[in-house]
Amino acid sequence: MDLFGKIFNTVSAVSNLFTNPYRVREVALLDYVGCPRIREDGRILLYKSKTAKLWECLLVNPLTPQNAFRLFQLDSETEALRQFQEYATKLRPFYESSRQGLRLETVQLLTDCLRGHPNWSLAHVAVEMGLRESFKHNGILRSVNSTECDGGCTPLHLACKKGDTECIQELVEECQARQDIADSNGETVFHYAARQNNPRVIEILCSMPSVGINHLSNSGETPLHVACRMGKTEAALAFLRCHARCDILGKNGYPIHTAMKYSMKGCAEAILDVSASQAHVEDPKYQAIPLHWAKTAEMAALLLERGSRVNAVSKTAETPLHIMVRKDRFDCVMVLLTNGANPNAKGEHGNSALHLAMKKDHLELIKALMVFGADVEQANDFGETPGLLAARSSKGFQDLVYVSTALSSMLASQDCVDFTGDGLRTQDRLLCLDGGGIRGLVLIQLLIAIEKLAGRPIRELFDWVAGTSTGGILALAIVHGKSMEYLRCLYFRMKNEVFRGSRPYESGPLEDFLKKEFGEQTKMTDVTHPKVIVSGTLSDRHPAELHLFRNYEPPDTGKQPTFKRLASFRPVTGPEGEEGESFELSWEEQLVWRAARSSGAAPSYFRPMGRFLDGGLLSNNPTLDAMTEIHDYNTCMKRQGKGEQVKKLGVVVSLGTGKPPQIQVSSVDVFRPSNPWEVMKTVVGARELGKMVIDCCTDSDGPAVNRAQAWCEMIDVPYFRLSPQLQTDVMLDEVSDAVLVNMLWDTQIYIFQQREELHRLVRLLLAP
């Protein structure tokens, strides 16, 4: 039996060697009675096995002295002696400082760490193991600032890397560990903390004053630079709260430049909240402000909201617009253009942004720049115009340039101004603006062309301005002196705020926009010239009725109600409140923003404004209703004995938001289905029929234009209808900049095609 026992023990020992000789096991000390004890140091013992040529190292457990942890089984005496000496030296501080004693799992991890990192100091091992209580032992405390670790980091570096707040607090507050020591990369503990995005770690570190918080690493980064590069917003906020400087130059400029380079919005916002001037700082290499560094539309918009200079120039005289065109950042280009970027600013070698776009053959950029007024005839330092570059291009941009050049020449000519007279006008001029949601941009583009030809703002060219929905908003904007270029930029900027989420959209953003632009308390009667008419639909009755908001006293026509009333309705003196609260306001007290909101309450897009829905339901082309209103107004004036104030209508201008292309409709048949195939046909027919009914109700072209034209011909009044043919059907809530730019380009082509008609119109508008 002894023979079999010895064989079994030998096989077991050998099998252990082939598994893991360093696997820690709990053993009884009685098993080693009679075994030669080779070494002893404190609680570390080294035995030689009686049955096999194995050397076993034990750690006596102080809580259970009859047991021990076997640390290894080795068949090499030399290696066993070496490991014994290593353990005897390095394990002593840990088992001596452990009040509860070491557990098997802890001993296993501890010995693995010692073998895996033989060059680490004991303080590094304590941090790695999370053994905070061992920091009170002198054997570990003496190495608390040691750099004997991979990369030359201290135990505090390691604790920050691990994000162990308890160890960090022990090292900083109790052990007074230094925070200004840099590793082999020149990084302090603050650089390590920046990567963890843990504000608590940074707060603990900053509880003790240290220059390390603003230390530049070998790669030219402060901890704040690191946080901005990695998008660690919470870390950046913590550093700034702890007075980290944001005016230290690194390899990528200031921290704000780093945040822009890596598109880290949260970090950029944090810096700008602390120091608004950082929106204007220049990096030393390019002398460029952060806006030059923006890579996304969101980042560019953030800086512009914080007051960044949209036309700032770099060392090479390039504006942010030049950079965005050069980098093919269409979304950024649109943000800049809609915030006042100058498309004709000269950059390096005298190139404008359009020169750069032509060289890159980027069609969308070319269209966007031209739509916003880029000059195709502006020469660079080599005498090259964008038109010349287009002629060399293989992309076929010549037609674009030809139209744009001719259009620029047409709009720049001031031959119409010769017709301007100083005498009193004897005839009124009426401007009518259709509804159409974001397609109101078409109206703006047409109005810009008229303004440039006339050399005067729109509000000086007309005596009456009528509008529906988006046209109503623009009519009110015209009356209140908003410039057309400003409104074009405004529409591009506000669409993403207003058309956010899914339909029906929240009314808050639209109402906030209207309040901001017109004033929360501005009344319709605050501006009386030109007279303005904005249409709305009263939806608290059936059939619904058209209502007109005015900035003048409504004419008393004495007409009876259109329908016999079977119900009692409140007086129509003003729109209701948001929650059904009645605003019984006189016509003099009606608020501008409420009138605009009521006219633009398109069903399924926005909720009603009290009793009011979008005016486009009954008058999407307000021309006939405006002419009727003017007739009633003049009749009333004559009846009141004020006939001398009445002026004949001299010209009517009707502007549309663009005509979509006609497409074939498969079916509008709605019937009771008798099989599954007919169910599908009925669904398709119902959908197409519903769309057709809505389009017919809100159609601003076709019969509406024919009737207005016929009426004007009957009373011998010149009538002008301008509405471009669009290449695609643009939705009322379209938010794609590319789609809208193409829509405006269609409008530009239309303006060129209608140049003679526009010249004739402007001559009439300027005639005395």
C-alpha positions in Angstrom: 0.0 0.0 0.0 2.9 2.3 0.8 4.2 1.7 -2.7 0.9 2.6 -4.3 0.6 5.7 -2.1 4.0 6.9 -3.1 3.3 6.3 -6.7 0.0 8.2 -6.4 1.6 11.2 -4.6 4.3 11.3 -7.2 1.8 11.2 -10.1 -0.3 13.9 -8.4 2.8 16.1 -7.9 3.8 15.7 -11.5 0.3 16.4 -12.8 0.3 19.6 -10.7 3.4 20.7 -12.4 1.8 20.3 -15.8 -1.2 22.3 -14.6 -0.2 25.4 -12.6 2.6 25.1 -10.1 1.8 28.6 -8.7 -1.9 27.8 -8.0 -2.5 28.8 -4.4 -4.1 26.1 -2.2 -5.1 26.0 1.5 -3.2 23.1 3.2 -2.8 21.7 6.7 0.6 22.2 8.4 0.4 18.7 9.8 0.9 17.4 6.2 4.4 18.8 6.4 5.5 17.1 9.6 8.7 15.3 8.9 9.4 17.3 5.7 12.7 19.1 5.7 12.2 22.9 6.3 14.7 24.6 3.9 14.0 28.2 4.7 11.9 30.3 7.1 11.3 34.1 7.0 8.5 35.5 9.1 5.4 33.6 8.0 6.9 32.3 4.8 8.2 28.7 4.9 10.0 26.6 2.3 9.7 22.8 2.5 11.1 19.9 0.5 8.6 17.1 -0.1 9.4 13.7 1.3 7.8 11.7 -1.5 8.9 13.8 -4.6 11.7 16.1 -5.5 9.4 19.1 -5.1 9.9 22.4 -3.1 6.8 23.9 -1.6 6.4 27.4 -0.3 3.8 28.1 2.4 2.3 31.3 3.9 1.1 30.6 7.4 -2.4 32.0 7.9 -2.4 34.1 11.1 -6.1 33.6 11.7 -5.9 29.8 11.5 -2.3 28.8 12.5 -2.9 25.1 11.9 -3.4 25.9 8.2 -1.3 27.6 5.5 -1.5 28.8 1.9 0.7 26.8 -0.4 2.1 29.4 -2.7 3.9 27.1 -5.2 5.2 23.6 -6.0 8.5 23.7 -8.0 10.8 21.0 -9.1 13.8 23.4 -9.3 15.6 24.1 -6.1 17.2 27.2 -7.6 13.9 28.7 -8.8 12.2 27.7 -5.5 14.8 29.6 -3.5 14.6 32.6 -5.7 10.8 32.7 -5.5 10.9 32.1 -1.7 13.2 35.1 -1.2 10.9 37.3 -3.5 7.8 36.3 -1.6 9.4 36.6 1.8 10.4 40.2 1.0 7.3 41.4 -0.8 4.5 39.6 1.0 5.5 40.7 4.5 3.9 44.3 4.4 0.6 42.8 3.1 0.1 40.1 5.6 1.4 42.3 8.5 -1.0 45.1 7.6 -4.0 42.9 7.0 -6.3 43.1 10.1 -8.7 40.5 8.8 -6.1 38.3 7.3 -5.6 37.4 3.7 -8.1 35.2 1.9 -7.2 32.5 -0.6 -8.4 34.6 -3.6 -6.4 37.6 -2.5 -3.2 35.6 -2.0 -3.6 34.1 -5.5 -4.1 37.5 -7.1 -1.3 39.0 -5.0 1.3 36.3 -6.0 0.2 36.5 -9.6 0.7 40.3 -9.6 4.2 40.0 -8.0 5.3 37.5 -10.6 3.6 39.3 -13.5 5.2 42.7 -12.5 8.5 41.9 -10.8 9.8 45.5 -11.3 6.8 47.1 -9.6 7.2 48.7 -6.2 5.0 47.4 -3.4 2.9 50.6 -3.5 2.1 49.9 -7.2 1.1 46.3 -6.2 -1.1 47.6 -3.4 -2.9 50.0 -5.8 -3.3 47.2 -8.4 -4.8 45.0 -5.7 -6.9 47.7 -4.1 -5.3 47.0 -0.7 -5.8 50.4 0.8 -5.1 49.4 4.4 -1.6 48.3 3.4 -0.6 52.0 2.7 -0.2 52.4 6.4 2.7 50.0 6.4 6.2 51.6 6.2 7.3 49.0 3.8 4.8 50.3 1.3 4.6 53.9 2.3 8.3 54.4 1.5 7.6 53.7 -2.2 4.4 55.8 -2.5 6.1 58.1 -5.0 8.1 55.4 -6.8 8.3 55.4 -10.6 9.4 51.8 -10.7 6.6 50.8 -13.0 5.9 50.4 -16.7 6.2 53.8 -18.3 7.5 55.4 -15.2 4.2 56.0 -13.6 3.7 56.4 -9.9 1.2 54.5 -7.8 -1.1 57.5 -8.0 -0.8 57.4 -11.8 -1.9 53.8 -11.6 -4.8 54.5 -9.3 -6.0 57.3 -11.6 -5.8 54.9 -14.6 -7.9 52.4 -12.7 -10.3 55.1 -11.5 -10.0 53.8 -7.9 -11.3 56.8 -5.9 -10.7 55.1 -2.5 -7.1 54.4 -3.3 -6.6 57.9 -4.8 -8.1 59.5 -1.7 -5.8 57.4 0.6 -2.8 58.3 -1.5 -3.6 62.0 -1.7 -5.0 62.8 1.7 -3.2 60.3 4.0 0.0 59.4 2.2 0.6 62.9 0.7 1.5 61.4 -2.7 3.0 63.9 -5.1 0.9 64.9 -8.1 3.5 66.8 -10.1 5.6 63.7 -11.1 5.4 63.0 -14.8 5.7 59.6 -16.4 8.0 58.8 -19.3 5.5 60.5 -21.6 5.5 63.6 -19.5 2.0 63.0 -18.2 0.9 63.8 -14.7 -1.8 62.0 -12.7 -4.2 64.7 -14.1 -3.6 63.4 -17.6 -4.5 59.9 -16.5 -7.6 61.2 -14.7 -8.7 63.1 -17.8 -9.2 59.8 -19.6 -11.5 58.3 -17.0 -14.2 61.0 -17.1 -14.7 60.7 -13.4 -15.2 64.1 -11.8 -14.7 62.7 -8.3 -11.2 61.6 -9.1 -10.3 65.1 -10.3 -11.9 66.7 -7.3 -9.8 64.6 -5.0 -6.6 65.4 -6.9 -7.4 69.1 -6.8 -8.1 69.1 -3.1 -4.3 69.6 -2.8 -2.7 72.4 -4.8 -0.5 71.1 -7.7 1.0 72.5 -10.9 0.3 69.2 -12.5 -3.2 70.3 -13.5 -1.8 72.6 -16.2 1.3 70.5 -17.1 2.1 70.1 -20.8 3.0 66.5 -21.7 5.7 65.5 -24.2 3.0 65.4 -26.9 2.0 69.0 -26.1 -1.2 68.4 -24.2 -2.5 69.6 -20.9 -5.0 67.4 -19.0 -7.8 69.7 -20.4 -6.5 69.1 -23.9 -6.7 65.3 -23.3 -10.3 65.6 -22.0 -11.3 67.6 -25.1 -9.6 65.2 -27.5 -11.3 62.2 -26.0 -14.7 63.9 -25.5 -14.6 63.5 -21.7 -17.1 66.2 -20.9 -17.5 65.5 -17.2 -13.7 65.5 -16.8 -13.4 68.8 -18.7 -16.1 70.4 -16.5 -14.3 69.2 -13.4 -11.0 70.6 -14.5 -12.5 73.9 -15.3 -14.3 74.0 -11.9 -10.9 73.4 -10.4 -9.4 76.4 -12.3 -7.6 74.5 -15.0 -6.4 77.1 -17.6 -8.0 77.0 -21.0 -5.5 79.5 -22.5 -2.5 77.1 -22.6 -1.2 76.3 -26.1 -0.8 72.7 -27.1 0.0 70.8 -30.3 -3.5 71.5 -31.5 -3.8 75.1 -30.3 -5.8 75.8 -27.3 -8.2 73.3 -25.7 -11.1 74.8 -27.6 -9.3 74.1 -30.9 -8.8 70.5 -29.8 -12.5 70.2 -28.9 -13.4 71.5 -32.4 -10.9 69.3 -34.2 -12.4 66.2 -32.6 -16.0 67.5 -32.7 -16.5 67.3 -28.9 -19.5 69.6 -28.4 -19.8 69.1 -24.6 -16.2 70.0 -24.0 -16.4 73.0 -26.3 -19.6 74.2 -24.5 -17.9 73.8 -21.1 -14.9 75.9 -22.2 -17.1 78.6 -23.7 -19.3 78.7 -20.6 -16.2 79.5 -18.5 -14.5 81.9 -21.0 -16.6 83.3 -23.9 -13.5 84.9 -25.4 -12.3 81.4 -26.3 -14.6 81.6 -29.4 -12.2 84.1 -30.9 -8.7 82.8 -29.9 -6.3 82.1 -32.7 -4.1 79.0 -32.9 -0.3 79.8 -33.3 0.2 77.7 -36.5 -2.6 79.0 -38.7 -3.8 82.0 -36.7 -7.3 80.6 -37.1 -10.1 80.9 -34.7 -12.0 77.7 -33.6 -14.7 78.2 -36.3 -12.0 77.4 -38.9 -11.5 74.1 -37.1 -15.2 73.1 -37.0 -15.9 69.8 -38.8 -19.7 69.5 -38.3 -22.6 71.8 -38.8 -23.5 71.4 -35.1 -20.1 72.6 -33.9 -20.1 75.5 -36.3 -23.6 76.5 -35.2 -22.4 76.3 -31.5 -19.6 78.8 -32.1 -21.8 81.1 -34.1 -24.4 81.1 -31.3 -21.5 82.1 -28.9 -20.6 85.1 -31.1 -17.8 83.7 -33.2 -16.8 85.9 -36.1 -18.2 84.3 -39.2 -15.9 86.1 -41.6 -12.7 85.9 -39.5 -9.5 85.4 -41.6 -6.6 83.1 -40.9 -2.9 83.7 -41.6 -3.5 82.7 -45.2 -6.4 85.3 -45.4 -9.0 82.4 -45.6 -12.4 82.6 -43.9 -14.1 79.6 -42.3 -16.2 79.4 -45.5 -13.0 78.8 -47.6 -12.0 76.0 -45.2 -15.4 74.3 -45.3 -15.5 74.5 -49.1 -12.0 73.1 -49.4 -12.9 70.2 -47.0 -16.2 69.4 -48.8 -18.2 70.1 -45.7 -21.5 71.1 -47.3 -23.5 71.2 -44.0 -20.9 73.5 -42.5 -21.0 75.7 -45.6 -24.8 76.0 -45.2 -24.5 77.0 -41.5 -21.9 79.7 -42.4 -23.9 81.1 -45.3 -27.1 81.2 -43.3 -25.3 83.1 -40.6 -23.9 85.8 -42.8 -20.7 84.4 -44.3 -19.5 86.5 -47.2 -19.3 84.2 -50.3 -17.2 86.7 -52.1 -14.4 87.1 -49.5 -11.0 86.7 -51.0 -8.7 84.1 -49.5 -5.3 82.7 -50.5 -4.2 83.8 -54.0 -7.4 85.9 -54.1 -9.7 82.9 -54.5 -13.3 83.2 -53.3 -15.1 80.2 -52.0 -16.7 79.8 -55.4 -13.2 79.5 -57.0 -12.5 76.6 -54.6 -15.8 74.9 -55.3 -15.3 75.1 -59.0 -11.9 73.6 -58.7 -13.4 70.7 -56.7 -16.3 70.2 -59.2 -18.7 70.1 -56.2 -22.1 70.8 -57.7 -24.1 71.2 -54.5 -21.5 73.7 -53.1 -21.5 75.7 -56.3 -25.3 76.0 -56.3 -25.4 77.0 -52.6 -22.7 79.7 -53.1 -24.4 81.1 -56.2 -27.8 81.1 -54.5 -26.4 83.1 -51.7 -24.8 85.7 -54.0 -21.4 84.4 -55.0 -20.0 86.5 -57.8 -19.0 84.3 -60.8 -17.1 87.2 -62.4 -14.8 87.9 -59.5 -11.2 87.4 -60.5 -8.4 85.9 -58.3 -4.8 87.0 -58.2 -4.1 85.1 -61.5 -7.0 86.7 -63.3 -9.2 83.6 -63.2 -12.9 84.0 -62.6 -15.1 81.1 -61.3 -16.7 81.2 -64.8 -13.3 80.6 -66.4 -12.7 77.7 -64.1 -16.1 76.3 -65.0 -15.3 76.6 -68.7 -12.3 74.4 -68.1 -14.3 71.9 -66.1 -15.4 68.6 -67.5 -18.5 68.6 -65.4 -20.6 70.9 -67.6 -21.1 73.8 -65.2 -21.1 76.3 -68.0 -24.9 76.5 -68.1 -24.9 77.2 -64.4 -22.3 79.9 -64.7 -24.0 81.5 -67.7 -27.4 81.8 -65.9 -25.7 83.1 -62.8 -23.6 85.6 -64.7 -26.5 86.9 -66.7 -28.7 87.0 -63.5 -26.0 88.9 -61.6 -25.6 91.4 -64.4 -29.4 91.9 -64.6 -29.8 92.4 -60.8 -26.8 94.7 -60.7 -28.2 97.0 -63.4 -30.0 100.1 -62.0 -31.6 101.3 -65.2 -35.0 100.9 -63.5 -34.1 103.6 -61.0 -34.4 106.2 -63.6 -38.1 105.9 -63.4 -38.3 106.8 -59.8 -40.2 110.0 -59.1 -40.6 112.1 -56.0 -44.2 113.0 -56.6 -47.1 111.6 -54.6 -48.4 108.2 -55.9 -51.9 108.2 -57.1 -52.2 104.4 -57.3 -51.7 101.6 -54.8 -49.5 98.6 -55.3 -50.5 95.2 -53.9 -48.1 92.3 -53.1 -49.6 88.9 -52.4 -47.6 86.0 -50.9 -48.8 82.4 -51.1 -48.6 79.7 -48.4 -46.2 76.8 -48.6 -44.3 76.1 -45.4 -40.5 76.1 -45.9 -41.1 76.8 -49.6 -41.4 80.4 -48.4 -37.7 80.5 -49.3 -38.9 80.8 -52.9 -40.9 83.9 -52.0 -37.8 85.3 -50.4 -35.6 84.6 -53.4 -38.1 86.3 -55.7 -38.4 89.3 -53.4 -34.6 89.6 -53.2 -34.5 89.8 -57.0 -37.2 92.5 -57.0 -35.3 94.5 -54.3 -32.0 94.4 -56.2 -33.6 95.5 -59.5 -35.5 98.3 -57.8 -32.7 99.4 -55.5 -35.2 99.7 -52.7 -36.5 97.5 -49.9 -39.8 95.7 -50.5 -41.7 97.7 -47.9 -41.1 100.9 -49.8 -42.4 99.4 -53.1 -45.8 98.3 -52.0 -48.8 99.9 -50.2 -50.6 96.6 -49.4 -49.0 93.3 -48.5 -51.2 90.2 -48.1 -50.0 86.7 -47.1 -51.1 83.3 -46.1 -49.3 80.9 -43.7 -45.6 81.3 -44.5 -46.5 84.1 -46.8 -48.3 85.7 -43.9 -45.2 85.5 -41.7 -43.2 87.1 -44.5 -45.8 89.8 -45.0 -45.5 90.7 -41.4 -41.7 90.6 -41.6 -41.7 92.9 -44.6 -44.0 95.4 -42.8 -41.7 95.4 -39.8 -38.6 96.1 -41.8 -36.8 92.7 -41.9 -34.3 92.4 -44.7 -34.8 89.7 -47.3 -31.3 88.3 -46.9 -31.8 88.1 -43.2 -35.1 86.3 -43.7 -33.5 83.8 -46.1 -30.8 82.9 -43.5 -33.5 82.8 -40.8 -35.6 80.3 -42.6 -32.7 78.0 -43.1 -31.7 78.3 -39.4 -35.2 77.9 -37.9 -36.4 74.9 -40.0 -34.5 72.4 -37.9 -35.9 73.9 -34.7 -39.5 74.1 -35.9 -39.7 70.8 -37.9 -38.2 68.6 -35.2 -39.5 65.1 -34.3 -42.6 63.8 -36.1 -45.9 65.4 -37.2 -47.7 67.2 -35.7 -44.8 69.2 -34.5 -44.6 70.9 -31.2 -45.9 74.4 -31.4 -43.5 75.8 -28.8 -40.5 76.2 -31.1 -42.5 78.0 -33.8 -44.1 80.3 -31.2 -40.8 81.1 -29.6 -39.4 81.9 -33.0 -42.3 84.3 -33.8 -42.1 86.0 -30.4 -38.3 86.5 -30.8 -38.7 88.0 -34.3 -41.7 90.1 -33.8 -41.7 90.8 -30.1 -44.0 89.2 -27.5 -46.1 92.4 -27.1 -45.9 93.9 -30.5 -49.3 94.9 -31.8 -50.5 94.7 -35.4 -51.2 98.5 -35.3 -47.6 99.4 -34.2 -46.6 99.6 -37.9 -49.3 101.0 -40.2 -47.5 101.3 -43.6 -47.7 99.4 -45.7 -51.1 97.9 -44.8 -50.9 94.2 -44.1 -53.5 91.4 -44.5 -52.9 88.0 -43.0 -55.4 85.2 -43.6 -56.6 82.6 -41.1 -59.4 80.0 -41.0 -62.0 80.1 -38.2 -62.4 76.4 -37.4 -64.9 76.7 -34.5 -67.8 76.6 -37.0 -68.9 74.5 -39.9 -68.6 75.6 -42.7 -65.4 77.3 -41.7 -64.9 81.0 -42.4 -62.0 83.1 -43.6 -60.7 85.7 -41.2 -58.3 88.5 -42.0 -55.8 90.0 -39.5 -55.0 93.6 -40.3 -52.9 96.5 -39.1 -55.7 99.0 -39.9 -59.4 99.4 -38.9 -61.5 96.7 -40.7 -63.9 98.1 -43.2 -67.5 98.2 -42.2 -69.1 96.6 -45.2 -72.6 96.1 -43.7 -72.8 92.7 -45.2 -74.8 90.0 -43.6 -73.2 86.7 -42.4 -72.6 84.3 -45.2 -74.5 81.4 -43.5 -77.5 81.2 -41.3 -76.2 80.7 -37.8 -77.7 77.9 -35.6 -75.2 78.6 -32.8 -73.9 81.5 -30.9 -70.2 82.3 -31.6 -67.9 84.6 -29.7 -66.9 87.8 -31.5 -63.9 87.4 -33.7 -61.7 90.0 -32.1 -58.5 87.9 -31.6 -57.2 84.4 -31.5 -57.7 82.2 -28.4 -55.0 81.2 -26.0 -53.1 78.0 -26.0 -55.3 76.2 -23.6 -58.6 77.5 -24.9 -58.5 80.8 -22.9 -60.3 83.5 -24.8 -58.5 86.7 -25.8 -61.2 89.2 -26.5 -58.9 91.8 -28.0 -59.9 94.7 -30.2 -58.4 94.9 -33.6 -56.0 97.5 -32.3 -54.7 95.2 -29.6 -54.1 92.0 -31.7 -50.5 90.7 -31.4 -48.3 90.2 -34.4 -46.9 86.9 -33.3 -50.4 85.5 -32.7 -51.6 86.5 -36.1 -48.6 84.9 -37.7 -49.1 81.7 -35.6 -52.8 81.6 -36.5 -52.2 81.9 -40.2 -49.5 79.1 -40.1 -51.5 76.5 -38.1 -51.4 74.0 -41.0 -53.5 70.9 -40.1 -51.4 67.8 -39.3 -48.2 70.0 -39.1 -49.1 72.1 -36.1 -51.9 72.2 -33.6 -54.6 74.9 -34.0 -54.1 78.3 -32.5 -57.2 78.4 -30.4 -60.0 78.7 -32.9 -57.7 79.3 -35.9 -56.3 77.0 -38.5 -54.0 77.7 -41.4 -55.4 80.4 -43.8 -54.3 78.2 -46.7 -57.3 76.0 -46.2 -59.5 78.7 -47.7 -57.0 81.2 -49.2 -53.6 79.7 -50.0 -53.3 82.3 -52.8 -54.7 85.4 -51.1 -54.8 87.6 -54.2 -58.6 87.7 -54.8 -59.3 88.0 -51.1 -56.8 90.9 -50.8 -58.3 92.7 -53.8 -61.8 92.2 -52.3 -60.6 93.6 -49.0 -59.1 96.7 -50.8 -62.3 97.2 -52.7 -64.3 97.0 -49.4 -61.9 99.3 -47.7 -62.1 102.0 -50.4 -65.9 101.7 -50.5 -66.1 102.2 -46.8 -63.7 105.2 -47.0 -65.9 106.8 -49.6 -69.0 106.2 -47.5 -67.3 107.9 -44.6 -66.6 111.0 -46.7 -62.9 110.2 -47.1 -62.9 109.7 -50.8 -59.8 111.9 -51.3 -57.8 109.3 -49.4 -58.8 106.5 -51.8 -56.3 105.4 -54.4 -57.0 103.2 -57.4 -55.2 99.9 -57.5 -52.3 100.3 -59.9 -50.5 97.0 -59.9 -51.0 93.5 -58.4 -48.0 91.2 -57.8 -48.7 87.6 -56.8 -45.8 85.4 -55.8 -46.0 81.6 -55.4 -43.9 79.1 -53.6 -43.2 77.1 -56.7 -45.1 74.6 -58.7 -44.4 70.9 -58.3 -44.1 68.7 -61.4 -47.2 66.9 -62.4 -47.1 63.1 -62.0 -49.5 60.4 -63.0 -52.0 59.0 -60.4 -52.8 55.3 -60.7 -56.2 55.4 -59.1 -58.5 57.5 -56.9 -61.3 54.9 -56.9 -62.7 54.2 -53.5 -65.2 51.3 -53.3 -66.3 48.4 -51.0 -63.8 45.6 -51.6 -64.9 42.0 -52.1 -61.5 40.3 -52.0 -57.9 41.0 -50.6 -56.7 42.4 -53.9 -59.5 45.0 -54.0 -58.7 45.9 -50.4 -55.2 47.1 -51.5 -56.7 48.9 -54.5 -59.1 50.7 -52.2 -56.4 51.7 -49.8 -54.2 53.1 -52.6 -57.2 54.9 -54.1 -58.2 56.4 -50.8 -54.7 57.7 -50.1 -54.4 59.3 -53.6 -57.9 60.7 -53.3 -57.1 62.3 -49.9 -53.9 63.8 -51.2 -55.7 65.1 -54.3 -58.5 66.7 -52.2 -55.9 68.5 -50.0 -53.9 69.7 -53.0 -57.0 71.0 -54.7 -58.2 72.9 -51.5 -54.8 74.5 -51.1 -53.9 74.9 -54.7 -52.5 78.4 -55.3 -51.9 78.1 -59.0 -54.3 77.0 -61.8 -57.8 78.4 -61.4 -56.8 80.7 -58.5 -54.3 82.5 -60.8 -56.7 82.5 -63.8 -59.4 84.1 -61.8 -57.1 86.8 -60.4 -55.7 87.5 -63.8 -59.1 87.8 -65.3 -60.4 90.1 -62.6 -57.3 92.4 -63.0 -57.8 92.5 -66.8 -61.5 93.5 -66.3 -60.5 96.4 -64.0 -57.5 97.3 -66.2 -54.9 96.6 -63.5 -51.5 95.1 -64.4 -51.2 91.7 -62.9 -47.9 89.8 -62.4 -47.8 86.2 -61.3 -44.4 84.7 -60.5 -44.0 81.1 -59.3 -41.2 78.9 -60.5 -41.5 75.4 -61.9 -39.7 73.1 -59.4 -37.9 70.0 -60.6 -39.1 68.0 -57.6 -42.0 68.2 -55.2 -40.6 69.9 -52.1 -42.5 69.1 -48.9 -43.8 71.9 -46.7 -41.5 70.6 -43.8 -38.4 69.8 -45.8 -35.2 70.1 -43.8 -32.6 68.9 -46.2 -30.3 71.8 -47.2 -29.4 70.1 -50.4 -33.1 69.9 -51.5 -33.7 73.5 -50.5 -30.7 74.7 -52.3 -31.8 73.0 -55.5 -35.2 74.6 -55.0 -33.6 78.0 -54.8 -31.5 77.2 -57.8 -34.7 76.4 -59.8 -35.9 79.8 -58.6 -32.8 81.5 -59.8 -33.2 80.0 -63.3 -36.8 81.1 -63.3 -35.8 84.7 -62.4 -33.4 84.7 -65.3 -36.1 83.4 -67.6 -38.5 86.0 -66.4 -36.0 88.9 -66.6 -38.0 91.0 -69.0 -41.2 90.6 -67.0 -39.3 91.6 -63.8 -37.9 94.7 -65.5 -41.4 95.6 -66.6 -42.7 95.0 -63.0 -40.0 97.1 -61.4 -40.6 100.0 -63.8 -44.3 100.0 -62.8 -43.4 99.9 -59.1 -41.0 102.8 -59.3 -43.2 104.9 -61.6 -44.6 108.0 -59.8 
